[in-house]
Amino acid sequence: MRRKPTVCFSVALANVLATSAADPAPRVDKVVVEKTRRRLVLLDNRRIVRSYRISLGGNPAGPKERRSDRRTPEGSYVVAGRNPKSPNHLALRLARQSPSSPEHAGGGLQLHGTPDWLGPLATALKGSDWTTGGIAVTNADIEEIWNLVVDGTPVVVRP
């Protein structure tokens, strides 16, 4: 007498659980800021895993400041630390990669969110040049970046 094939319930259940589980967070090995495109991308092995619209450093505050004093500088950086109590929600401190650079200690460059006190009005800042030489994203975006990017990750700021 021939036996009917049976379905293994545990294998079928394992397949359902495996396909319904959330994808793990992507690995990020580099951050690239493209100032002209107002775009920040997170890369894994040269593959874009996330992309964000950014705001940059803007015009000088007064007539005595040089035009470049508040602009976001280009160059190679690393994520050198975190500020969970930033007035701009959260902030990642960026340091120049070259130890001989005068800005090696950080130079004040940060990747940050928007001022918490603005609340929903902060959306009006998206894409405008309002920071003091920094790189800004929305608060939801900086929370995601904060969780995906580890200290020591290279950051390149391009024109």
N, C-alpha and C positions, 0 to 999 in steps of 0.2 A: 504494500500500500504506500502511495506517495504522500509525503507530508507537504503541507502548504508552507510557503516561506512566511516567517514571522518578522514583524518590524520591531526593532529594538527601540523601546520607548526612551531609554536614557540617551541614546545617540541623537534621536530626533529632538529631545528637550535641550541637549547641549548645543545643537545647531541653532535653535531658536534663541537661546540666551546669548550665544556668541554674536549673532547678527543684530540683536536688540541693544547690546551694550554700547554705551557712548564711546566714541573714538577718544583715545588718549590725547592729551595736549601735544601739539606738534613740538618738535625740537627746534630751537632757534639758535643758529650759530653765527648770525650776522644781522646787523640792523643797518639799513641804507636810507638816508634822508636825501631826497631830490628836491632842492629848494625851488627850482623853476617850476616843477610840476606840483609843488605843495603836497608832496606825498612821502610817507614813511612806509617802508616795507620791511617785514621780518622774513628772513631767508633761512632755509635749511638746505645746505649743499647746493646753493645757487638757485633753489626753487622757492618761489614766493609762497609763503604759508599764510600771511595776513598782509593787508594793505590799509592805510589810514590816511585821511585828509588831515593836514597840519596847518597850524598858524606859526609864523616866524617872528623874529625880532623886527621891530619897526623903525620908524624915523626917530631922530634925536628929540629929546624932550625940550631942549631950549636952543637958542641961537648960538651959544658958545660951544655946544657939543659938536664934534666932527660928525659928518654924515654917517660914518661907519660905526660909531660908538655903540649903537644899540642893535645893530644887525647881527644875525646869527652867523658865526664864523664857520668857514668850511674847514675840513681836515679829518684826520683819523683820531678816533677816541676809543675809550673802553668804558663800559658801565662800571663806575668806581664806587658806587654806594647808593643808598636809598634814603629818602626822607618821607616817612609816613605822616609827618605833621606839617607838611608843606602848606602854605596859604593857598596854593594851587592844587588842592586835593591830595595828590601823591606826586612825588618827583624822583626821577632817577638822575643821580649826579654823573656827569661825564667828564673824564680826564683825558688830556692829550696822551697819545701813545708814546710820543718821544719824550724821554726824561729830561732832555736838554731844553725843552720848550718852556718859556716863562709861565705858560698856563698849565703845566703838568699837574699841579695840585688840584686842578678842577677848572680854574678859570671862570667859575660861575655859570658854566653852560649846564643846563638841565633840560631833560625831557619831562614835561609835566602836564597836568590837567588844567582846568580852569578854576578861577577863584570860587571857593565854596559859597561865599556870601552872595554871589550872583544868582544862585539857584537856576531856575529854568531860563533866565535871561542869558545865560552863558552860551546858548546855542547861537546867539547873534555874533559871537566872536569867531566861530568856526571859519577857517580859511582867511581871516584877516591878519594883518601884521600888528599885533598888540603886545607881544612879550618884550622883555628887555634882553634881547639877544638869545633867548631860549627857543625851544621847540615845544609847541603846545598841541595837545589833542583833547578830545572831549573827555570828561571824567570816566565814562564807560570804557572808552578806548584805553586810557592810562591804567585802569584796573586790569584789563586784559593783558596789556603789555607787561605790567608789573608781575603778573603771574607766569608769563611765558619767557621772559628774558632774565637770565641769571647774571650776577655780577661777573665782570671779566669779559662779557660778550663784546666783540668789536663793533664799533659804530662808525660809519663813514658818512660825512656830511658833504654832499656834492653841490656845485652851483645850480 
